[in-house]
Amino acid sequence: MLNVLYSNRLESLLPALIERCTQVTETPLAPEVIVIPNHALARWLSLKIAEETGVSANFQFQFPAEFLWRHFHQVLDDVPEASVFRTEVLSWRLYALFPQLVNEEAYPALRHYLAQSDERQQFALAERLAATYDQYLIYRPDWITDWDTGKQPHWQARLWQQLSAGMDERHWVDLQNHYLEKLPSIPKARLPERVSLFSVADLSPAFLALFSALGERTDVALFWVNPSQHYWSDILSEKQIARRLSQGQTTAYLESGNSLLASWGAQGRELFESLQDHDIEFTECFDAPPRQHLLGHLQHNILELQNSSNVADRFRLEPNDKSLQVHVCHSPFRELEVLHDQLLDCLQRDHNLTPGQIAVVTPDLTRYAPYIDAVFGTVPRAQHIPYHIAGLRQVQLPALISGYFALLEAAESRFENERVLSLLENPAIRRRFDIEDHHLPVIHNWIRDAQIRWGLDDNSRLEHDLPVGGQTHWQAGLDRLLLGYAMYSDGFQDYKNILPHADVEGSQARLLGGLAAFIQELGELSRKLSTDKSVPEWREILSWALDRFFQVDEEDQRWEQSIHQALQSLAHNAERGRFTGHL
């Protein structure tokens, strides 16, 4: 049986979770599995558990799909560690099918797009389609079942049939049905002793059915934030009521309850309704919010599933009530400036409030991410508020990774002097070619005096349909510098049409050799990247570029390993997606 504990406050669920986790199981060294909706909540739980108990260790925070697939892999036969129907793999499978679809009459829209798009656009389409099918597998299993049996013969169904026909593994829907059949006979020792789902509000009906079935065999509990203590799965927003009235329904069965909850609580309402279809033991621990301020009044109305429709019920707003504020700003940057000022005001007014108790949420974190450090990270020390950006990939890439991307971009560029010199700003590249930080001004002076502008040599200029024979590319400039080191020059006498550069001293030979080797390797990388290759060949070349151009220190070793792992995953996903072409 699935146990559901719900409350209108997330903080009220935490003590119950901590008490549950402190109960000793038969295998006390087994990790405590907590299923969470995002990384930010995992971080919050870790901090709160450590704050309440003194330690937070041996916890495994997993997303719902991640937990279920790991569980399938542990208890079922022939289930790989990762699904071949993952977006990363399915993208390659779709991309491999595109050349066949161009000649098939069954895909007119795809044929039109593929005929007018390049490789990058086609792969972007493959990723988009793969993500769409991934959502279908989770939220529309009935569609997938119909498509597998040949129903609904539209282009997405036909494309899905082509995809799944070539796969030798079960997809999500098929695997879920297989799991539900095998679950009663799975030995209890192979099942997890305890699973906790904390504040997961977007469980699909299929996932909820799996957790409910697992709850029949082991201890599964769902800690859920339920904003109202009344039954509210049948409430409708004013727009939904108006739409149904226009369709001829009577008003007797159409209720809005609390209009705010009806409008904004669609996701929670769907889960609440789905829970009623399962054998579940409910436990509630609602906390009545204080009604002294506007925010508490709104929370009370939601809790009681009511509106302040009567004049007598309406809240009287006090002038100093700042519990709910609306600020109109002209840009995201200004929004963050206002936010910072308001947080400072809150911290000054309430000395018991700490930065660790403040959470800032936004529906589009990527839009605001570039401005967060610009506002919160640049204020005077007296106004600094400690902060952490959770739930977002690192906004500012580590120097090794950003330098690696810059290197690959430069290898396909015109090799402008500023672009090439900017690569030497990276410490790992300088270490590889024995160039120190204080050498950079010397190199800049050499490049300026040798009049190096762009292009590796005459061949690179031909690639851009420009005349050859100029003396402003890298090879000509290096010839001048090297000849200036090898022989005496007064700056006016040339040797075989090369004018030596007069200012290269004997002690600078090592520096000049490192610069020459760097430019030579850039040319080699450019040649390697200029032809089509298979995905395994690309992995080898990109790995070679990382090892050849970067000498990492202890701090950068983890980033070097992450790049190698990403390249390995790229090749592995392409192989599992059965892509054998060249790019």
N, C-alpha and C positions, 0 to 999 in steps of 0.2 A: 504494500500500500504506500502511495506517495503521501508524505506528510507536508502540509503547507502551513507555514507560519507567516501571517501577514500583519502589517502595521502601516499606519500613515506616515511613519517616520523611519528613515533608514537607521538612525542612531538607536532606535528601540529594538531593532533586529539584531544588532551587534552583540549584546550580552548573551542572547540565546545561542548565537553561532559560537561564541567563545566557550560557553558551557558545554556545548555539543562536542567541540573539538578537544576539550580536556578529558572527556570520558575515555577510559582506556579500552582499546580493542584487543582482539586475540593476538594480533601482530602489532605490538606497540611501535615498532620501528618503521612500519609502512607509512608512506607519505600521506598527509591529509589532503584530499582532493577537493578543491573548491572551484566550481564552474562560475565564471564571471562574464559580463558582457564586454568589458574593455580593460585596457591596461591601467587606466586611471583608478578604477575601483580596486584593482589588485594592489596598487601602491597604497591606497587609503586603508585597505584592510590590514596590510602588513604593518603599517605604522600604528594603527589603532590596537591591533592585537598585542604588539610589542609594548605599547603604552599601558595597556590594562594588565598584562600578565608578566611583563618584564622581558619577554623573549618572543621572537617570531621566527620559527625554523621548521624545516621539513614540510613546507606547504607547496602544493602543486596547483597553481592557478591556470586553468585551461578554459578556452572558449567552448561552447556547446558542441560544435561540429568537430573540433579537435579532440575533445574527450570521447565522443561517440566512436570516432574512427579508431582511436587507440584501443578502445574497449573491444571493438570488432576484431581488431588485429590480434588481441590477446586471447579471445575466447572462441573465435571461429577459424576454421582451416582455410588456407589459400587466400587470405586477405593480406595484401602487401602493406608495408608501413605507410605508404602514401597512395592515394587513389589516382588512377590514370584519368579519372574524370575531373581532376582538379583544374582550375582555370589555367594554371601555368602549363599543364600538359595538353589540355584540350585545345589551347590556342595553336600549338604546333600542329596538332592533328587537323584542325580546320584549315590552317594555312597550306598544309600538304594537299588538301582536297580542292583548293581553289582552282588550280589549272584544269581539273576535270569539269568543274562547274561552268567554266566559261563556254563550253560547247554543249551544255545541256539546256534544252528548252524549258525544263521545269523550274528554272530559277531566273526569270527575266530581270527582276530587280537586281539580283546579285551579278548577273552577267553584265548589265549596264555599268554598275559601279566598278567591277573588276577590270573592265576594258579601259576605263579612264583613269585608273589609279596606279601609283607606283608601289614598290615592294613595302615601303614603310606604311603607307595608307592601308594596304591589304592586310598587313600583320596587325595594325591597330583595329581593323574590322574583325579579324579573327579573335583578338582579345575581348572585344566588346560582345561578340556572339558567345564566346566561351563563358563570360561572366553571366550572361543572360540565361544560358542553359544551367549554370550552377544554381541560380536562383530558382529556376523551374524545379530542379531536383529537390530543393528544400521546401519550397512553398507551394508548388503545383505538382505533387506526385501523381495526381489523377491524370493530368495531361501526359506525363511521361508514360504512364501505364497504357493510356489510349494510343499513344504514338508507337509504343512497342508492339501493339497488336494490330497496327495498320489503320487505325481510325484517324479522322481529321487529316485528310491528305493535302494540307497546305505546305508551303515551301519549308517552314521551320520544322514541321513533322518529318518531311522527307529527308531533310538534311540531318536531323537527329537519327533517323534510321540508318543512314549511311555511316554516321559516326559510330554508333553503337554496334553495328554489324561487324565492324573490323576490330572490335575490342574483345580481348579474351578474359576480361575481368568484369565482375558485377558492378553496376553503378549503384548510387545511393539508394534509390527506391527498391531495386531488386534485393540489395543487401539488407535493407531494413526488414523486408518481409521474411527473408531467410533467417534473420536473427530472431524475429518474434516466434518463428516456428521452432528454432533450436533452443531458445532460452530456458524452457522448463527442464530440459535434460542436461544443461550445462552444470558441471559439478560446482557446488557452492564455493569450494576453495579457489576456483579460478575467477570468481567475481570480487569486485572491490567490497570491502567491509562497510564502507561508509562514503557517501557522495553528498555534497552540499551544493545547492545552486543558490547563489546570492544575488538578488536584485536583477535577475535575468528576465526582462519584460518582453523580449521579442522572440520567444520560443515559437517555432512553427508548430502547427498541429501534429505533424509527423514526429518532430523531436519530442514533443510533450508525450506522445503515445509511447515512445521508446523509454523515456525516463519513468513513466508510469508503470510500464511493464517490468523494468528493472527494479522498481520499488516493491514489486511482489516477491522478489527473491532476496533483496538486500535492503539496507537502510538508506533511503534516498529522501532528502528533505529540500524543500524549496522555500527560501526566505524572500518574500515578495512585498514590495511597497504597494499597498492598496490605499488609494487616497480617500476612499469612502467606506464607512462601516455598513452601508446598505447595499442591497442588490442593485447594480447599475449597468448590467450588460445590455439592457434593452433601451437605455436612454438614447435620444437622438438630438442632434444639433438643430437649430432653427432652420437651417438650409435643408437638412434632410427631411424635416417635417413638412416644409413647404413643397419639396419635391414629391413626397408621397401623397400629399393632399391633391396635388395636381394630377396624380395618377388615379384618384378616386377613392383613396382610403379615408376612413372616418377618423376623427380626432380622439375617439375613445381609447385607442390603443397606442397613441403617439404621445410620449412624455419626454420632456427635455431634462427633468431633474435639475441639476445644476448646469447652467448654460456653458460655463467655462470648461467643466469636465466633459460635457458632451462634445464640445468643439475640439478640444486638445487631447482628449484621452482615448482616441481611437485604438492605438496600439495596445494599451492596457486593457481596454474593454474586450478586445478580441481574445486576449489570453484569459481574462476572467471568464468569458463565455466558454472557452475550450476546457477550462478546468472543471466545469460542471459535468462534462461528459465522461469523467474518469472516477474511479473509486479512490477518493481522497479524504484524508482526515485533516480538517481545518482547525487551526488554532489562531486566535486573534489577540493582539495586544495593542489596541488603539490608545493614543494619547490625545486628550482634548487640547487643542492649541489655545493659547491665551488670546482673549478677545480685546485686549487693551489697545491694539494697534490695527491698522488696515490689513496688513498681511495676515495676522491671526484671524481677523474677521473673515477673510476670503477662505482661509484654510478650514475654518469652522463650517462655513456654508458647504464646502466640498465634502467635508466629513459627514455632514448631516444630509447631503444631497438635496440642497434647497437653494433658492435664490432670495435675495433681499428685495422682493417685489413690493412689499408694503412699505409705506413711509415710516411706520413705527419700527420696522426691522432694519432700516438703513443705518449704516454706521456714520457716526459723527466724527469727521476727520479733525484731529487736533493740529494746530499750526506747526508744532515741533515733531510731528509723526514722520519719520523717514524710513519706515519699514518697507515701503514700496515706492520706488522712484522711477521716473521716466525721463531720460535725457535725449535731446535731439542734437545730433552732431553731424557735421558736414563730411566726415571722412572716417575710415577705420582708425587712422592715427589719432585723430582728435578723440574718438571714443575711448581709446586706451589712456590718453592723457586725463580725461575726465574720470575714468575708472580709477586711475592711480590716486587722483586727488580725493575721491570719495572714500577709497579704502584707508587713506591716511586719516581722514576725518573720523571714520569708524574706530580705528585703532586708538586715536587720541581721546575719543569720548568714552570708550569702554576699555579700561585697563586690564580687564580679565580676558579680553579677546586677543588671540595670537594669530600670526600669519598661517600657522598650520591648521587652523580651524576655518580658513576661508577657501572656498572653491569658486572659481570663475568658469562658467560653462558657456559654450557657444555652439550653434548648430554647424558652423563652418570654421573650424580652427585654422585650416590652411590659409584662409583669407587674412587672418589677423596675425599669424605666426611671424611674418617679417617685421612687424611693428612692435612686438612684445619686448624684445631685447632693446629696441631703439628707445622705448619709453621707460620700462622698468629697470633696465640695465645701465642707464646713463644719468640718472638723477643724482643729486648730491648725496653724500654718505648719510647725512642726517635724515634724509627723506627716503632712504633705501628700504624696500620691502622685500624680504627673501621670497623667491618664487621658483617654481619648477613647471615646465611645460610637459604635461602628460598626455598620452594618447596620440602622439604625433611623431612621425619619423624625424630624425634629427634635422633641424632647420639648417644649421651651419655644418656642412660636411667636414670631417677631419681633413687635415692638410694632405695626408697621403691620398685619400680618395678623390678630393677635389683636384689635386695635382695629376692624378692618373687620368681623370676625365679631360683635363686641360691638355695633357700630352696627346691623347687620341684625337682631340679636335685639331691640335696644331699639326699633327701628321697628315691631315687632309686639307690643310689650308695653303695659302700662298707663302707661308713662312716669313711673314712680316717681322722686322727686327724686334719690335716691341713685344709681339706675341712670343717669339722664341726666348727673348730675354726674361719674360715673366715666368717661364718655366724654371729658370734658375733661381727664382725666389723660393722654391720649395727646398727645404733642408735635405730631404732624402735624395733628391736628384743631385744636389751639390756634393753630397757625401760620395755618391757613386762615381762621380767624375773628378773627385779630389779638388773641389772648388770651395773656398772658404767665403764666409759672408763679406769680409772686407775686400775680397777680390772683385765684387760686383761693380764698384765704380771704375776699376781699371778696365774691365770688359766693356762697360758702356763707352768709355773713351775710345777704346780700340774700334768698336763698331762705328762710332761717329766719324773717326778720322779715316777709317778704311772705306767710308761711304757705302756701307752695306744697307740696303733698303729692303728687298724682299726676294724670294725665290732661292732655291738651293743651288741651282746651276742653270745652264742653258736649256737642259731637257725640261726642267720644271716650268720654264717660261714658255716653251713650246706647248706644254699641256694647257696653257691658258691662252693659246693663239696669239702670243706676243713675239716680236722679233728677238732673235738671240744676238749675242755678241756684246751685250752690255757688261759693265764692270761693277754693277751694284748688287750682285747676288752674293750669297754666302761663300760659294767656292772661290770666286774672284777675290773677295775680301780676305779669306783665310790664306790664299796664295800670297797676297801682299804681306800679311803678318808673318807667315812662316819664312818667306824669303828675307824679310827684314831681320829676323833672328839669325838666319844662316849667313848673311853677308852684310858688310858695311854699306850704308847708304846715306847719301846726303839729302835724300828726299826729292832729287831731280833726275837722277840717272836710272833708267829702267834696265831690266834684264829680260830678254826674250819677250818684250812687250808687257812685262809685269813690273810695276813700280813698287819697290820694297817699302814697307812701312818702317820709318827710322826709329821709332820709340819703343821697340821691344827689346828689353834688356835680358842679359843672360840668366838672371835669377828668376825671370818670368817664364822660362821655357816650360816648366811643369804646368803652370796655369794655362799657357797657350795649347799645350798638348791635351789637357782636359777639355778645353773648349772645342778643339778640332775633333776629338773623339765623340763629343756630344753631338755635334752637327752631323758627323758621319753616321752615327747610330740613328739620328732622326731621319736621314735619307733612307737608311735601310728599313726602318719602320714604315715610312711612307710607301716604299715599293711593296712591302708585304701586305699592306692594307688596300692596295690598288686593284686587286683581282678578286673575283668571286671564289668562295671556298665553302666547303661543308662546315657544319657547326662544330664537329670535333677539331677541324683544322683551325677554325677561328679561336677556339678555346686555347689551343697550343700557342698561337701567335700572341693572343692577348696576355697569356701567362708569361710568355717570353718577354713581352714589353715591360711587365711589372718587375720581373727579376732583373732585366737588363738596365733599366733606367733608375731604379730606386734601391737604395741601401738603407733599410729601415733600422731604427734603433729599438730598444726594448719597449718603448711606449707605443710604437706603431706596429708591433708584431701582430696584434689582434686585428688591426684593420687590414694588414696584408693577408692574413688568413681569411678574413671575410670576403675579400675580393676573389681569392682562389676558390673559396666555397661557392660564391655566386657563379663563377664561370663553370665550375663543375656541375652545379645545379642546372645551368642553362643547357649544357650538353646532354645531361641526363634527361631533362624534360623533353628535349627535341627527339632523343632516341625513343623514349616511351611514347611520344606522339607520332612516331614512325615518319618523321621528316628526314629524308635522305638527300634533299636537293642542295643547291649551292646558293649562297647569298652574297 
